[in-house]
């Protein structure tokens, strides 16, 4: 699988829809929002590509992942 920035993904084991914001080799940095009381809390996480499935492809060009 080749993830691209802007793809909307989900963990194969379930969970929220997440947006890919960076990719590097076999990892993707994703962002999603959790509803917390009256606002939405932004969360981020780094995931191995094999643990993700594409929900909706955005067709963006992959960008390097920076730490």
C-alpha positions as CSV (number, residue, x, y, z in Angstrom):
1,X,0.0,0.0,0.0
2,X,1.2,3.5,-0.7
3,X,-0.3,6.1,1.5
4,X,-0.4,9.8,0.4
5,X,-0.8,13.0,2.3
6,X,-4.5,13.8,2.5
7,X,-5.6,10.2,2.4
8,X,-8.3,9.4,5.0
9,X,-7.5,6.1,6.8
10,X,-8.7,3.9,9.6
11,X,-6.8,1.4,11.7
12,X,-7.5,-2.2,10.5
13,X,-8.6,-3.0,14.1
14,X,-11.1,-0.1,14.1
15,X,-11.2,3.4,15.4
16,X,-11.8,6.9,14.1
17,X,-11.2,8.2,10.6
18,X,-7.8,9.9,10.4
19,X,-6.1,12.2,7.9
20,X,-2.5,11.3,6.8
21,X,-0.4,14.5,7.2
22,X,3.1,13.0,6.5
23,X,4.5,9.7,5.3
24,X,8.0,8.1,5.7
25,X,8.9,4.7,4.4
26,X,6.5,2.3,6.2
27,X,5.0,4.9,8.6
28,X,2.3,7.5,8.5
29,X,1.7,10.5,10.8
30,X,-2.1,10.9,11.2
31,X,-4.4,13.5,12.8
32,X,-7.9,13.1,14.0
33,X,-10.3,14.8,16.4
34,X,-11.9,13.4,19.6
35,X,-15.1,15.0,20.8
36,X,-14.5,16.2,24.4
37,X,-17.4,18.0,26.0
38,X,-18.3,21.0,23.9
39,X,-15.1,21.1,21.7
40,X,-13.1,18.7,19.6
41,X,-9.6,17.7,20.8
42,X,-6.9,17.3,18.1
43,X,-4.9,14.1,18.4
44,X,-1.9,12.8,16.4
45,X,-0.3,9.4,16.1
46,X,2.4,7.6,14.1
47,X,1.3,4.3,12.6
48,X,2.9,1.5,10.6
49,X,1.4,1.3,7.1
50,X,0.3,-2.3,7.4
51,X,-2.0,-1.4,10.4
52,X,-4.0,1.1,8.2
53,X,-6.6,0.8,5.5
54,X,-7.5,3.6,3.1
55,X,-11.0,4.9,3.7
56,X,-10.8,7.6,1.0
57,X,-7.8,8.5,-1.2
58,X,-7.0,12.1,-1.8
59,X,-4.3,11.6,-4.5
60,X,-1.8,13.9,-2.9
61,X,2.0,13.7,-3.4
62,X,3.7,12.1,-0.4
63,X,5.8,14.5,1.7
64,X,8.8,13.5,3.8
65,X,8.2,12.9,7.5
66,X,10.1,15.3,9.8
67,X,10.8,14.7,13.5
